[in-house]
Amino acid sequence: MNAKTNLTSLRRGTNAWYDSMYNNPALVPDFADHFARWQSASEATRSQLQCTLDVAYGTGLNETLDIFPAQNPNAPVVVFIHGGYWRSLDKSDHSFVAPALNAMGACVVIVNYALCPGTQGQAVTVPGIGLQMAHALAWTHRQIAAYGGDPQRITLAGHSAGGHLAAMLLACDWKAVDKKLPTHLVRKALSISGLFDLASVRKAPFIQASLQLTAKQVKMASPALWASPRQRVLYTVAGGDESAEFLRQNRLIHQTWGPRAVPVCEVLPGLNHFSVLGDLLHPGTRLNDLMRQLIAA
């Protein structure tokens, strides 16, 4: 049986059905080829572009970031957050996005975070990763001017779990993080194949084994359950060949936050969960154009 036949044979709402919706490597047979290309292009990027690597934004686990400065000073900043279901991959796998973003005139910051489930002595949770990302953004606001970036023009971008984290940060109460931070530290974000309500993710055994999400954590870390952020804009996209759940998640944040906060909610035809990120690299594609719009806004 092919993948579609297998999916249609599963009963909706069962553990197996949720696994079939969220297990992207199983849905994309050549997923390993995408990862290999990302890693190879990332190695080349770090050898060819000016960059400052492994800068600490805190003292916690994996609290480092890489900076790829723009050619011009006082440049807009793009902070990119990688995916991997909060449990895998690394910023070093995603250096490949920097050349395209540099070409848009942006200073690029690619951030790392601790991975679930952590260790026996130090558990890692999705809400905890969200707090790490808030600290990374606070560091960027305070320090990026030293690398030629404009702290008043920060745009977020993230893929998959990174798209979820970007939405969380867009709705962040920055005064709760640090009273000295501006209320609107970040006003713009792009979520690529993001997840916005983790209740259904919790029902997928293959990922829940690592995340160990509780009902309380789902409420804490599901942007679709929160009030729509004011004076902030989120663009969301998903690939047309992604699962029904990823397409539903993409629609959900538009429905719950509304068109004022989410003026762009699109499905990009012919792209799967991994190839959709590659679309960001190519001028003239819809995703590349959307990123340019946000940086310039």
Buried (B, 14 or more C-beta within 10 A) or exposed (E): EEEEEEBEEBEEEEEBBBBBBBBBBEBBEEBEEBBEEBBEBBBEBBEEBEBEBEBEBBEBBBBBBBBBBBEEEEBBBBBBBBBBBBBBBBBBBBBBBBBBBBBBBBBBBBBBBBBBBBEEEEEBBBBBBBBBBBBBBBBBBBBBBEBBBBBBBBBBBBBBBBBBBBBBBBBBEBEEBEEEBEEEBBBBBBBBBBBBBBEBBBBBEBBBEBBBBEEEBBEBBBBBBBEBBEEBBBBBBBBBBBBEBBBBBBBBBBEBBEEEBBEBBBBBEEBBBBBBBBBBBEEEBBBBEBBBBBBEE
